[in-house]
Amino acid sequence: MTIVRREVWSLENEQAWHPILHAYALAVQEMRARPAHDPTSWRYQAAVHATTDRPDKFRNQCQHNSWFFLSWHRAYLHYFELIVRDIVKKLPDGEVDDETREGWALPYWGYDRGDAQRVLPPSFRQPTLRDGVTPNPLRIAQRDAGINAGTTRLTVGDASSVAALAETVFTSPPDGASTAFGGAKTPPNHFRESQLAVPGTLEIVPHGQVHNRVGPFMRSFDTAPLDPIFWLHHANIDNIWTRWGGPDPTDTAWLDQTFDFHDANGTPTTSTAEEVRETTSLGYLYDDAGPVPGPLEADMSPHERDVPDRPAELIGETADDITLAGNATRAAVAVGTPSGPLSTAEEAAPTRVYLTVDDVRGPVAPSITYNVYLHAPDQDPTTEDDFFVGPINFFGVEQTARADTDHGGLRFAFDITDLYQRLRDAGRWGDEMTVSFLPVEAETVPPDQRDDIGADQAEVAEAATEDLASAPVDVGRVGVYVQ
C-alpha cells in the first residue's frame, strides 16, 4: 500500500482537529510515555538526531553540511513514520477511524506555498485536543512566543524554496565555496567534522531558516526533534527534494552509504542512500506528486548552468572577525585578482563568483536571522535589494561551543555571479567592497488575518522582548571566490 503525505494546512482547512492530526497527537502522547531507552520513544527518536548522552551508531547521527543531509533525513522520517503508523493502528475505536488507521501518513508543512501557510498550523497551537480537556501534545512552550500565538509567521525569505529549486547540481566539489542543491561532497558528517563541509542551498533556506525562526527547541540539534512540528518541517524539505528537477548523485560513495535506525518494533535496521532515492520505494508519495517541473530554462542565465572544471579561487576577504549582536553590521572586503588557473583562462571574466560566510561561532543561536549584502562602500543595502546575497541562520551553532568535540564553525556559500556582473557593468566593483549583515525579525501577522487561538497571548507575545535576538555570534571571515 502506498500512503500519501498531505499538506497540513489543507487538513486544517478541511476541519478542526482533522483525524490525521488528532491521530498524530495521540501517537506523540504515547511515544512520550515510553522510557527513553526504548528506540520507539519520543526521547530516543530525538536522540537519533543529536544527543550528548551516550551517542552510538544509532544516536547522534544526523547528517548536516553534507551531501548526505537529504538521504539521511529521508530515512529518519521514514522510520519515525513507521513507528507512528504502528501506534495509530493500535489506537482504540472512537479515537481514530478505520480510514485514518489504515492510511495514516506524516503530513508536511508547506510554508513555501503562500502567506497563510507561513503561520504555525492551528493544531500545533491549540491548548487542548478536540475533547477540550486533554492537553495538546503538539503544542509546546519551547517556541518563540509570537510563533506559538499565531501573531508572527515565517518571513517570505525564511520559507522560500526558489533558490534551492534553481540549483542545477546536487553536490558541490570540495573547494569550500561552490553552491549546490544538496550539499558538499563529504564523508559522513554529523556537523562540521569534515573540513569540506558546506550546506546545500536547501539546507540553508528554507531548512535552517525555519528551524531558527520557530525556536527555541528548533534552534538546537539536540532538542529540535522534541518539537512535533520538526517532523512536518522535514517532510516539506523531503518534498522539495522530490520537486527538484536535477539529477541525484550516481557516485557509489553516496549510493552505498549506510544509515542505522530502528523499525516500528524497535529492531535494528539499515538503509542505504540508494534505497531511499525514491519515495515510492519507501511506500509513500506527496499529495502533489507527479511531474513537477524543475527550474525553467528561461529563468536561468548561462553562468548558472555552466560549472567550469577549475577549482574556485579565493580573491577577497575581510581582515578581522565580525561580531553580530542584533544590529546592522558592515565590514570591508579587500578584493584582489586571480593568480591561479583563471588568470590564464581565455575568458575575460570568471564563469562563477561566490561569497562565503565562514567560521560562524557562538554559544547559543540568536532568535533572529540576518540577510547578507555585498555592495560598493558608498551604497546603502537597505534600499537596494539588488545587493542581496542570501540569508544566514544559526541552527546548530551551539555545537561550535562544545568542549568535547573539535567542530569548525558554520559555513555558508552563495553564488553571487549575477550580482558581480551587475556591479562590474555599473563600474562599482573595485578592490574594496562592503559586506553588510542586516537583522531580520519575524513577520507580524496583520490582526485581521489572525485566528482566535492565541488571542489571549497575542498582547504578551507582541510585548515580549527577545533576549536572544541580540545573542552574539562571531563570523571568522567573509570570502570572495572566483571560478
VEXBA-231735 format. One record per residue (C-alpha): y negated, z, x negated. Coordinates in steps of 0.001 Angstrom, whole numbers, padded with zeros to 6 digits, always signed. Each point is the difference from the previous one (the first is absolute). Example, Ala and Ser with C-alpha at 12.3 -4.5 7.8 and 13.67 -1.06 7.14 Angstrom:
% residues 2
+004500+007800-012300;-003440-000660-001370;
//
This chain:
% residues 483
+000000+000000+000000;-003439-000950-001293;-002678+002520+000927;-003701-000798+000330;-002771+002055-001572;-002991-000017+002334;-003708+000534-000681;-000933+003568+000964;-003198-000866+001878;+001906-002439+002211;+002239+002938+000923;-002992+002285+000594;-001601-002600+002255;+003148-000314+002113;+000121+003690+000838;-000882+003437-001273;+002880+001465-001938;+001979-003204-000095;+003752+000774-000189;+000198-001397-003549;-002723+002364-001211;+001305+002959+001975;+003452-000525-001516;-001573-000190-003470;-001787+003305+000595;+003234+001701+001053;+001804-001399-003049;-002742+001303-002307;+000363+003395+001661;+003767-000054-000635;-000396-001086-003632;-002497+002796-000641;+002553+002529+001284;+002601-001101-002548;+000254+001830-003355;-001869-001554-002905;+003219-000661-001946;+001301-002216+002832;-000659-003646-001006;-000783-000814+003642;-002662+002703+000315;-003757-000576+000168;-000702+001831-003244;+002765-001734-001927;-001165-003430+001152;-003518+000827-001195;+001444+001125-003337;+001691-003400-000370;-003519-001386-000391;-001257+002683-002374;+000613+003626-000866;-000453+002474-002838;+003055+001963+001160;+003197-001083-001805;-000419-003782+000071;+003194-002020-000410;+001165-003588+000548;-000736+000351+003737;-003240+001995-000051;-003329-000729-001687;+000878-003680-000067;-002846-001903+001710;-000990-003191-001783;-003718-000630-000466;-002200-002185-002213;+003010-002248-000421;+001739-003096+001406;+002581+002420+001482;-002613+001554+002317;+000903-002124+003014;+003776-000179-000404;+000405+003749-000619;-002156+000956+002981;+001813-002478+002269;+003307+001661-000875;-001585+003458+000416;-001206-000843+003516;+003349-001540+000897;+001997+003144-000758;-002614+002205+001643;+000205-002199+003091;+003789+000363+000037;-000344+003799-000062;-002483-000035+002895;+002131-002456+002005;+003011+002262-000408;-001996+002947+001352;-001442-002037+002886;+003483-001104+001071;+001037+003661+000283;-003030+001206+001969;+000908+001421+003434;-000381-001965+003207;-003449+000532+001456;-001613-000043-003428;+000812-003634-000752;+001069-002967+002124;+002956-002260-000820;-002146-002943-001110;-001893+002139-002502;+003181+001742-001135;+001692-003293-000855;-002946-002011-001307;-002308+002511-001657;-001848-001421-002987;-002759+001398-002186;-003412-001194+001289;-002733-001210-002339;-003725+000748-000023;-001712-003409+000093;-003421+001153-001173;-000755-003436-001476;-000061-001562+003494;-003323+001167+001439;-002517+002783+000577;+002046+001883+002601;+003048+000136-002256;-001973+001603-002828;-000052+003316+001914;+002903+002401-000503;+002314-000622+003003;-000286+002502+002892;+003575+001282-000264;-000826+001260-003494;-003055+001901+001274;+001286+001523+003261;+000382+003799-000261;+003196+000054+002090;+002892-002218+001010;+000186-001590+003443;+001051+003321+001582;-003462+001367-000811;+001517+003086-001623;+002070-000879-003078;-002125-000345-003169;-000121-003625-001123;+001987-000515-003248;-001934-003218-000719;-003319+001818-000252;-000631+001936-003209;-003074+001922-001095;+000102-001495-003502;-002090-003067+000766;-003721-000582-000294;-001640+001581+003022;-001651-003127+001368;+003198-002030-000305;+001934+002661+001919;-002707+000271+002662;-000326-003755+000469;-003694+000101-000856;+000416-001939-003243;+002279-002898-000862;+001075-002114-002914;-002694-002366-001194;+000568-003754+000093;+000264+000122-003778;+002667+002713+000171;+002144-001882+002480;-000321-003636-001061;+003060-001951-001155;-002027-003156-000752;-000218+000436-003777;+003701+000783-000300;+001080-002946+002140;-002217-002311-002068;+002002+000706-003164;+002282-002879-000978;+002317+001772-002453;+002132+003100+000596;-000229+001537-003454;-002438-000061-002898;+000847-000291-003703;-000078+003092-002237;-003569-000545-001174;-001501+002925+001901;-002637-002133+001700;+001414-002694+002269;+000282+000403+003761;+002967-000708+002256;+001312+000785+003475;+002775+002409-000945;-000935+001575-003340;+000502-000354-003735;+003397-000740-001499;+001149+003386-001292;+003141+002054-000491;+000587+002528+002821;-003315+001814+000250;-000495+003127+002098;-003693+000233-000800;-001450-001083-003324;+002838+000566-002456;-000163-003665-000996;-003006-001177-001963;+000363-003302+001882;-000555+001635+003386;-002562-001677+002260;+000139+000151+003808;+000186-003183+002010;-002886-000916+002270;+001965+001188+003041;+000606+003388-001621;-003752+000437-000533;-001124-001181+003433;+000967+000791+002651;+002755+002258-001361;-001946+002404-002222;-003170-000210+002065;+001794+001189+003145;+001730+002815-001883;-003339+001155-001378;-001852-000233+003317;+002525+001874+002178;+000494+002896-002473;+000427+002696-001114;+003824-000055+000125;-000130-003775-000190;-002028+000052-003232;+002765+001558-002079;+003354-001420-001106;+001715+003342+000649;-001254+000521+003552;-000707-003471+001465;+003389-000390+001774;-000493+003395+001675;-002525-001730+002265;+001900-001879+002737;-002546-002830-000151;+001148-000726-003587;+003081-001791+001269;-001952-002214+002421;-002532-000763-002709;+002737-001154-002363;+001673-001978+002759;-003248-001983+000254;-000037-000550-003769;+003577-001230+000332;-001057-002271+002868;-002801-001491-002115;+002650-000861-002589;+001903-001937+002679;-003225-001843+000904;-000859-000956-003585;+000388-003708-000670;+000999+000103-003651;+003407+000160-001707;+001679+003276-000948;+001228+000507-003591;+003192-001728-001093;+000319+001906-003296;+003280+001875-000316;-001972+002981-001330;-001532+000290+003473;+002935-001152+002123;+002571+002288-001634;-002083+003175-000081;+001838+002795+001833;-001476+002793+002128;+001861+003158+001075;-000317+001505+003493;+002037+001823+002671;+001088-001509+003292;-000215+001583+003465;+003071+002145-000760;-001487+001286-003254;+002412-002127-002029;-001333-001435-003286;-000571-003745+000084;-001591-002650-002202;-002078-003083+000723;-001235-002744-002288;-003316-001796+000274;+001891-003204+000822;+001733+001695+002939;-003323+000944+001589;-001841-003298-000506;+000475-000944+003664;-000487+002422+002888;+002747-001758+001966;+002549+001097-002595;-001005+003583+000853;+000246-000631+003731;-003638-000056+001098;-002912-002302+000764;-003665+000568+000837;-001370-000837+003418;-002124-002750-001537;+002949-001362-001974;+000296-003727-000442;-001803-002611-002092;-003263+001674-000932;-002165-002217-002230;-001000+001180-003426;-003454-000580-001478;-001437-003321+001113;-000464-002545-002746;-003472-000755+001341;-001017+003569-000723;+001292-000016-003579;-002063-001309-002885;+001799-001681-002917;-000338+002868-002479;+001701+002340+002509;+003091-002218+000083;+000098-000860-003708;+001276+002739-002322;-000161-001050-003664;+002803+000839-002437;-002235+001721-002528;-000417+003794+000217;-003136+001638+001353;-002457+001033-002738;-002398+002946+000123;-003585-001174-000628;-002076+002824+001485;+000121+003713+000652;-002019+003101+000701;-000739+002263-002960;+000549+003445+001519;+001963+001792+002700;-001483-000211+003499;+000084+002995+002334;+000058-000663+003747;-001091+003023+002025;-000960-001285+003438;-003152-001893-000971;-000812-003595-000875;+000723-000439-003704;-000824-002843-002384;+001001-000833-003549;-000690-002805-002464;+002770-002413-000960;-000467-001692-003374;+001438-003534+000205;+000955-002188-002946;+001726-003358-000412;+003702-000799-000339;+001519+000042-003470;+003594-000679+001031;+001717-003084+001495;-002827-000691+002436;-002466-000495-002874;+001811-003203-000966;+000966-001123+003509;-001204-003399+001176;-001690+001267+003154;-003502+001444-000316;+000603+002988+002252;+002911+002372+000627;+002421-000850+002776;+000030+003593+001175;-002182+003052-000555;+001054+003568+000799;-001646+003387+000201;+002041+003148-000580;-000797+003628+000761;+002134+001918-002476;+001295+003507-000679;-001286+001619+003193;+000778+003729-000131;-000659+003108+002040;+001666+003206+001217;-000414-000839+003686;-000695-003120+002063;-003501-000229+001530;-000132-000595+003744;-002135-003113-000490;+000670-003337-001624;-002339-002149-002078;-000935-003661+000102;-000414-001620-003397;-002687-002612-000725;-000822-002050-003091;-003473-001472-000363;-002913-000643-002330;-001870+003181-001039;-003010-000707+002222;+001952-000779+003194;+000695+002420+002850;+003636-000088+001159;-000775+001859+003209;-001758-003062+001401;+002241-002701-001446;+003658-000078+001070;+000355-003012-002284;+000375+002500-002857;+002948+001781+001596;+003055+000364-002250;+002309+002170+002107;+000747+003556+001137;+001586+002794-001999;+001734+003062+001392;+001654+003047-001498;+003387+000280+001664;+002206+001920-002422;-002749+000734-002533;+001170+003626-000204;+002990-001313-001955;-002362-000648-002923;-000745+003734-000286;+003620+001171-000115;+000749+001824-003248;+003760-000643+000186;-000211-003783-000235;-001704-002536-002209;-001628-002198+002619;-002724-002500-000628;-002925-000248+002375;-000235-002229+003061;-000789-003636-000669;-001425-002683+002275;-000319-003730-000675;-002073-002527+001956;-000380-003769-000240;-003763-000636-000316;+000141-003704-000843;-002153-001001+002982;-002557+002695-000779;-000088-001017-003665;-000611-003637+000897;-002770+000830+002469;-001784+002237-002509;+000391-002554-002774;-001250-002865+002193;-003027+002122+000945;-000708+000782-003658;+000694+003698+000580;+003108+000425-002167;-001017+001438-003366;+001056+002180-002906;-000651+003106+002081;+001045+000431+003613;-000083+003013+002301;+002916+001530+001867;-000860+002108+003043;+002180+002436+001940;-001278+000633+003522;+001675+002721+002115;+001388-001052+003395;+000289+002554+002792;+002335-000292+002969;-001358-002095+002868;-001302+001864+003051;+001497-001033+003338;-002816-000643+002530;+000015+002662+002751;+000653-002571+002733;+003168-001132-001818;+001551+003449-000402;+002788+001434+002108;-000093+003594+001182;+002891+001259-002142;-002240+001473-002670;-003032+000666+002189;+000144+003733-000694;+000123-000652-003738;-002416-002905-000295;-003075+002101-000660;+001809+002125-002581;+001369-003086-001720;-003381-001677-000207;-001689+003152-001288;+002692+000853-002540;-000996-000435-003616;+002604-001742-002077;+000139+002076-003174;+002478-002470-001454;-002394-002917+000398;-001705+000912-003256;+003163+001058-001859;-000534-001545-003438;+002222-002660-001514;-000450-001592-003396;+000252-003723-000747;+000987-000600-003610;-001177-003584-000150;-001019-003077+001954;+001228-003171-001686;-000687-003717+000435;+002838-002387-000860;+000137-003792-000194;+003026-002253+000208;
//
